Amino acid sequence: MQRPPVPHCEAERIGSLYGTRLLDSEPEERFDRLTRIATAALGVPIALVSLVDTDREWFKSNVGLDAAEIGRDVSFCAHTILSSAALVVEDASLDPRFQDSPLVAGEHHIRFYAGFPLDDGYGNHLGTFSVMDREPRNWTDLDQAVLKEFADLAQLELTSDGLEASVRSAREGASRIDAILAAAADGIITIDEQGIIESVNPAAERIFGYSREELVGENVSLLMPSPFRENHDQYIQNYLDTGEAKIIGVGREAIGLTKDGKEFPIDLAIGVVETATGRLFTGIIRDITERKEVDRMKTDFVSLVSHELRTPLTSIRGSLGLLDGGVAGELDEQARSMVRLALDNCERLARLVDDILDVEKIEAGKLEYRMETVDLVDLLSQAVAGNEGLCVAHNVAFDLTPQIADVRVTADSDRLIQVVTNLLSNAARFSPPGATVEVSVLDGELGPRVEVTDHGPGIREEFRPRLFDKFAKDDAPDSRRKDGSGLGLNVCRGIIDDHGGRIGFETELGAGTTFFFELPTPTDSVQAPGHETAPDGAAAGCPHFTAAKDGSAENRRSP
Amino acid sequence: MTEPQTVLIVDDEDDIRTIGAISLEQVGGLSVVMAASGEDGLAAARAEQPDLILLDMMMPGLDGLGTLAELRADPDTSGIPVIFMTAKAQSADIPRYIEAGAIGVIPKPFDPMRLPDAVRTLVDQFDST
């Protein structure tokens, strides 16, 4: 006996077979009728409608064979499905493929077999229509033609059943989608190319206050206030004409209009589906009234808290400032140092309040910038001069050495000074006494690059990934004394990002840290006369520094 | 205008008015009148004709911007320079305050030892424009 080979595309064939849901189903008269008549018409004791499963041949209809299924390895039909032609074995006892099969050698005593494959309509042979006899037979062309007629009838039943299954499955799919649409919390509306509403789900009815009947067939602009209402047809037309989608595939905020004429904020996402009759647009609508209200309350709260904190701070800071200034009489050394302590902490608290307000504004995209052309070196000089107090407090020196001159950027100068101040303050706080903090300006990848380098302890590896996070503070035991809010770098990153730049650092334990930021070169960059940009971007005649990989600065002269 | 002599402080916070007054009088050598609301500030400005007004931005009732608008609308007070004091100073807001007619902004908290100088600097800048 030879094991039947496995057909090409067996996985697809099995998938299709399972899709018919016929395996192990109840007997059906539409198949049984065929096998019954076939035995009579062809004068054979056995006629079968078989389905060939992964490891068995199962009989959907069976006249004359005392079995519900047989192993695929001993099956005649497993051979029949290998081609589109009939398989005829006139005497199996003489055929090496079958002669030692249990069907032939065993109790079933099969000698004759003739069968046609049955397919799923896509070329996958799922099973066979076959007849068998316990005696060898001379199989005539007429016999073959009659068997073919039966096989064709079985084929029709099999395929029509597949068709029904497809329709059933499509119907089930559709009702499943209906169930999902009905349960969705978001409104879902489909419109055609003319903007006419084809379907709405219950959430859309609820959100807009219309019934389904009132909406289907109406133009979707009904659900929008002016000027969107008037322009909506044009939006669709533009898309159909140009294929350029302003909002297809991307969510955005928009305004909806209820039946009562109330406008409300929505999140709108639009998808487009190509169908045989044209394009359909699907809009998914979420009412974000509540979210907007929460956002507004949060902003108001932060703003209120900030104001409410700053008012008493103004009084405390003012009183301490007057005491410290000797307005209420000269203080002795101890009293003065205590007042200074209170004053420093008062300023720290004021900075914290400012930082919190900035973080909130940056996150909400509500920090406003006053952009102007700024001379970067001038700005750095201002920032360094404005922070001389830090030098005294931390016993450090600031050394500003611009390696390129006449660098102009487009920036909000106050915000940029805030960034530099933050970097200077960090560098001063982490510098050993007597050290110098170097500030340089050089050419970066994006445009001008500002570097602030300290010779402090460096940043621990564990802390590096969190450095720009909100409230990031290194919790190593020796880091606690360096008081800071942990918001400064987060604010710096927000401001530099909003300028289209980038911020980062290079650090080496025990050697120090360089924080840098780069700003994009303004497109209408103005260069001062006599300082034309050299080919490599360095100002002609200026000594040029490049940062070496280890973070140390390496001097080279530009050509 | 040259050196201001009399400054009107309008702020609803008693403590801040007091500190401002001590600072301007004792550190800056100026004379100070005070008002606790925008409405009182308008009356004081008309009555006292100060050389300068330090005006709090956030006050219940008539706020800083409202008070400034009324000062500018009244010929008796329209020429008095006004400096806003605000706990909400954002650099991007300052042009708006200047446009409204203030000559400058002093953010809160302020350093009372430097307040008189800060005020004089703003007045000098205004005079030179």
Interface residues (C-beta under 8 A of the other chain):
Chain A: S303 S306 H307 R310 T311 P312 L313 T314 S315 I316 R317 G318 S319 G321 L322 D324 G325 V327 C346 A350 L367 E368 Y369 R370 D412 D414 R415
Chain B: E13 D15 I16 I19 G20 I22 S23 Q26 V27 M58 A87 K88 Q90 S91 A92 D93 I94 P95 K108 P109 F110 D111 P112 M113
